Amino acid sequence: MSEARAKVLAYLQAQHAMTIASLGEDGVWAAAVFYVNDGLRLYFLSAPTTRHSRNIAHDARIAVTIQEDCADWPQIKGIQAEGRAVEIAGEEERRARELYGAKFPVVGKLAQAPAAIVKAFAKVRWYRFEPERLYFIDNSAGFGHREAVDCSAPA
């Protein structure tokens, strides 16, 4: 495994939210969602009525960013990626739920969650984002420093 890929995988494990940029009939849109990763593959959930979910149904191509909040240029660190998102079901959805529940315990223990959370989860769909191009940004290594990660390489 390349050093850049190892950094990205560690970063994905440490973070929780990503911003999705999508395009639909009403134009471009950005939305933040929680995610879980399985290698470079990212899973998230959302109601199919949200603008970003409708956009994904219209055009599966999206871009995502994952970054920490910081106040100084040299502290900027994160991921930029583009690829495709699709709604999933069956065994892959079960796997996504399992991974998501491990990262976000309220999902893993849904039977014990507050009624409002259980009701909300009954309305969501699960999605997979598969990156085609991915960059790791790290300004601590130099202003504008970014490393490309081979998304087609085996884990």
PyMOL commands that set and color helices and strands:
alter all, ss='L'
color gray80, all
select helices_A, chain A and resi 3-14+51-58+73-75+90-103+105-108+110-112+115-121+139-141
alter helices_A, ss='H'
color red, helices_A
select strands_A, chain A and resi 17-24+27-38+41-46+61-67+77-88+125-138+146-149
alter strands_A, ss='S'
color yellow, strands_A
deselect
rebuild
show_as cartoon
